[in-house]
Amino acid sequence: MTDVDLVVVGAGIVGVSAALWARMRGLSVLLVDAEAPGAGTSSGNACTIATYGCLPMCDPSVISGLPGLLFGSDSPLSVDWSHALRHPRWMLSFLANCRAAPSQRIAEDLAALLSHADAGLNPLIAEAGAEDLVAARGQLTIWSTAAGARAAEADLARQRALGVEARELTRDEAQALEPGLRIGIERAVHFPGARQVTDPEALVRRLHARFVALGGLWRQERVTGVRTTPTLAEVALGADTVTAGRVVIAAGAFSGRIPGSGAEALPLGVERGYHLLFAGEGHRLTRPVGWNEAGFYSVPMAHGLRLAGTVEIAAPEAPVNRKRLAYIARKGAELLGPLPEPTSHWLGFRPSMPDARPVIGHAPGSDRIIHAFGHQHLGLTLGGITGRIVADMAEGRQPNLPVAAFDPGRRYR
């Protein structure tokens, strides 16, 4: 006899989605996290349901552009070399996946999963009555240099070949769509299928509230270990132990820190991402705008204007990199004109696998543990469909879409 059918570890968008899907299916579910629902990385993202985001970070252009990315004075990438050298497995595997053939296979796998993203998320939004938190205005990407505009051609062709709707705009059309832009535009593409969440943390809280209203169990407590037998899983919560038919590990970048979860053996890395918030400045834009060369998004949201993005490779416990914040502030002013001092800043941790695919499936060696993490820049977008897949697996059923590419036991390079 078990205490519950399912324990879900992690109350970000992926974990809460999994818990709500499973509860909607009638399973008894305990959701556990040391932090409040949606308080972690799910709270600070770029607010975009990016169904167009099938091109992985591991791309052949990374190899050719690596010197500039690593050593350029105005780069959206920052690397702590002492940290990188302590984790050579991830770095070498990532670079191996930057070759053309692996990168294309990854893009195909991500595009296939992204094609189901709305089907995974929309029922949860409806169930939680959260339609007011979602806006359907698409997303605008701009390029500010002629070289960047030319280089975009191959990527846009790949996206279109994989089913992404991408509408080219003239400079004047882009300016008319977003009059607040103050930078020269060499190329602009509108992705009409994208949507925006005006407050990602509120969305997670709304989904969580519905989960509890449906009888789901919630404990704000740290998981200290997982143990399995052929018939059940045991989850340690401090001095307490909960037994379940299965356990889902959806703790994002910190999934590998749960002893016995099986995630410890996987090459789970961390990308540190930042945002700045400017309260009262949300009127500057009407939809998420990505500036390709600068590597960040500008997003109008419920709390104001959020400038979010860039990538920093460093230890999670390293102090905030003030140079990253200064970079975002500087680029934001270039994009939108003078901005006031930011109201607040934020640092979060993207769970990143070296092949840019999320990890979704049974842990190697145990069908009692289900992994659901590693979504990198697509957690908000893929949280719903990941939750639906997890609910299928928790019921002992085969998901109704191919998931072998995301299996935890796959070869990562």
N, C-alpha and C positions, 0 to 999 in steps of 0.2 A: 504494500500500500504506500502511495506517495502522498505528499502534502498537496501538490498541485501538478497539473499536467506539464506546465512549462514555467521556467524561470528565465526572464530576460534581463541580462546584465548590461546596463547602459540606457540612460533616458534622454539621449539626443534624438534627432529626427529618425534615425534608423531604428533604434531600440523601441521608441514609443510607437512607431509605425508597425513594427513587428508585434508588439504587445496588443495593439488595438485590432489589427487584423486577426490575430489568434483568438482574442476575446469575442470578436464578431462571429467567428466560426464556432463558438461555444466552448472553447477550451478554458480551463481554470488557469489563470496566469498571475504570476508574481513578477512585478517590475521592480528592479533594484538599482539604485545609483547613490553614490556618496553626495552628489550635488543635486540641486533642484532640477526638475525637468526643463530641458532646453537651455540650461545655464552655461554649457560648455561651448565647444566649437560651433554647435548649431545656432548659437545666438549671434555670432559675429560675421556671418558669411556675406556674400555679395547679393543676397536676396533674390536670386534669379533661378527660376526653373529652366535650366539651360539644356533643353532637349536637342540643341544643335551641337553640344559639346563632345563630339565623338573623336576628335583628334587628340591623341595622347600627348602628354608632356614629353615622352620619349619619342622624338622625331628626328629624322636625319639632319634637319637644320640645326639641331642642338650641337652636333659634332662640328659642323663647319663654323658655327657662330660661337663656339665655347670660349675662345680667348676673350672676345668682346664681352660676353656675359659674365665671365669670371673676373675680369680685370678692368672692364670699362668703368669710367667714373660716373656714368649715368645709367647703370644697369638695374633692371628689376629683380635681379638675382643676387643674393648675398650668401657666401659660404664661409662657415667657420672651419678652417682647414684641419684644426686639431680634432674636431668632432668627426669630420668626413673621413680622416685617416684611421679613426678608431672603428669605422664601420665600412670597410672596403667591400664586403659582400654586396651591400645594397648598391653602392656606387658603380661597381663593375657590372652588376646585372642590369642596372639602369642603362648604362652606356651600350651594353650588348643589345638591348631592346630598341636602341635608337637607329639601328640598321633599317633599311627600307622595307625588307620583307616582314620582319617581326612587327614593325610599326604599323604596317598596313593591316596585318591580321588583328592587331589590338584594336585599331580603329573600327574594323568590321564587327568585332565582338561588342564593343561599346555601343556602336550604332544600333545593333540588334536589341540590346537591353534598353537603350534610350527610347526605342520605338514603343516600348511598353510603359514608359515612365508615367504618363498621364493616367493610364488605366490603373496604375498602382496607387497613385496619389489622390486622384479625384474622388473615389469613393470614401476615403478617409476625411477629406475636406467636407464633403456633404454630410457624412455621419456626425462630424463634430460641429456642423453649422458654422464653418470658418470661411465661407465664400467671401465675406467682407474683407478678408486679409489678402486676397489674391486679385491682381489686376492683369488684364490681357492686352498689353500694348506692344508686345514684341521686345526685341533687344537690338540696339544699334551698335555696330562695331565700326570704328574709324581707324584709318592709317594716316599719319601726318607727314610721312616722307615718301618720295617717289620710289626709293628702293624698297621700302616696306610694302607699298602698294603693288609693286611688280611681284615681289616674293609671295604675296598672298594668293596669287592666281592658282598655284598648284594646290594649296590647301583648300581653297573654295571649290575647286573642281572635285577634289576627293570628297568633301562634304556633300556636294550635290549628287555625286555618284552613289553615295550611301543613303540617299533619300532625304537629305536636309533641304528645306526650302530656304533659299537665301536670295534676297531681292537687292540687286545693285541700285544704288541711288547716285544721282549726280551730286556735286558739291552743294549746289543750291537746294536740292531736295533735302539733303541731310540737314542743312542749316535751317530750312523751313520746318523740318520735323523737330529740331532741337535748337531754337534760336539762342539759347544760353551758351552755346559753344563758342569759344573765343580763339580757337586754334585753327591754323590752316589745315584743310582736309584734302588729302590726295585721293582717298578712296573711302567709300562708305557702303556698308552692307546692312540691311535690315533683316533680322530673323523673326518673321511674324509669328512663328509657333511658340516662341518663348513667352513665359509669363513671369510676373514679379510677385514676391511675397512682401507686403509692406512692413511686416514685423515678424521675422522668423522665430524669435523666442516665443512670441504670443501664439504663433501657430502650433508649436510643440506643446505649449501649455494647454491650448484648446483641445488638441488630440488627447493629451494625458487626462484632462478633466472628463472627456467622454469615456475613456477607458475605465476610469474609476466609477463613473456613473453606471456603466454596464456591469459592474461587479468585479472589475479587475482589482488586484491587490497591489499596494505600493509601499515600499520601505525605502526611506532615505538612509542608506547604510552602505558601508564599504564591503565589497566581496573580497575575502581573504584567501579563497581557494576553491577549487572544483575537483571532485573525485567521481569516477564513474564505475559502475559494475555493468554486467551484461544486461541488466534489467532496469537500471535507474541512474540518475545523477544526483550527487550530493553537493550542495552549495553552502560554503561556510560564510556566515555573516557574523563576524566577531566570535562570540562564544556560542552562537546559535548555528544550527545546521538545518537546512531545508532540503527535502527530497522532492524530486520531480521526475517526470518521464523523460524530459529533455531540458537542456539549458542552452540558451542563445547567448553568445559572446558578441555584444554590440557596443563595446566600450571605446570605439574609435581608436585614436592613436595610442591609448593606454591598454588596449586589449592584451598585448603581450606581457603585461605585468601581473596577470592573474594566474597564479600557480595552478598547474593542472589543467589549464584550459586548452592546451595544444597550440595556442597562439604564440607561445614563447619560442617555438622552433621555426616560426615563419619570418621571412625577411621584411618585417613591418617597419617602415621608416616614418619619420615625422617631417613635414614641411611646416615651418612657422609662417603664419600669415598675419597681417596687420590690418586694422582699419582706423580711420579718423572719423569722428562724428562732428558735424557742424549743425547745431540746433538752429532752427529757423531759416535754414538755407535750402530746404527741399524744393522750393519753387524754381530752382535753377534748371531743373530737368523734368521731363515727364515720364521717362522710362530709363532702365539701366543702359548706360553707355560704356562700352569697353574701348579703351585706347590701346591698340595692339602693341605699339612699340614700347609704351610705358609699363605694360603688364598689370594694369589695374582697372577696376570698374568705378564709375561714379553712379550712385543710385539715390533717387529720391525715395524716402521712406517715412514711416510714421513719426520717427524721432527727428527728422531733418534730412541732411545730406550726408550719405555715407560714402567715403572713399576707401575702397577695400581691395586688397590683393597683394601682389609681389610674392616672391618666394625667398625664404631664408632657410638654409640648411644649417642647423645648430641644435644643440641639446635642448630638450624641452625646458629644463630648469635654468637655462642661461638667462641673464637679465634681458629686459627689453632693449632692443637695438634702436637707439634714438636716431641713428642715421636712416633707418628704414622709415620711421615716422616723418623725418624731415624730407625724405625723398617723395613720399606720398603727398605731403603738403605742397611741396614745390611743383610737382607735376599737376596737382589739382588746380593750382593757380594758373598754370600755363593753359590748362584745358578750359577753365571756366572764368578766368579773370580773378581779381583779388578776392581773397576769402578772409573772414575774421579768424581769430585764434580758435582752434578746435575746442569743442565742448568737452570731449573725452577721447581717449585712445584705447585700443584693445589689441591683445595678442592672443591668437588661437593656434591650435595644432591640428593640421590636416593629416589624417592617417593615409600613408602613401606606400603602395607596393611598387617594386622596381619595374613591373610591367604595366603599371597604370590601370590594371584591372582591379575591381573590388574583389574581396574574398567572400564568397557566398556558398555555403555547403557544409557538409559534415566534416568535422575535424578528422585528420588522418588517424585511423585506428579506433575511432569511436563514433557510432551513429547516435550516441546520446548527447553529443555536443555539436551545436550548429554555429558556424562562424558567419558573422555579418559585419564586416568592417573593411577599411582600406579604400573608401570611396574617393579619396583625394579631393578634387575640386567639385565633385558631383554628389555630395551627400544629400543636400536638400532636394536635388532633382531625382535621385534614385532611391531615396529613403522609402517611398511608398511601395514601389515594385519589389524592393528587397524585402520589405515586411511581408508582402503577399507570398513571395517565394518561401520565406522562413515559415510562415503559417502552413503552407503545403507540407514542408518537410516535418514540421512538428506533428502533423496529423499522420505522418507515415506515407504521404502520397508523393508521387513524382510531379514536380511543377509542370505547368502546361506550356513552358517555353524552354528552349535550350539553355542550360546553365553550366555545362561541362567546362567552358572556358574560364569560369570563375571558381572552380573547385579549389579548396585550400591545398590539396595535394598535388597541384599542377607543377610543372617545371617552370621556373620564373625567368629563365633566359634560354 
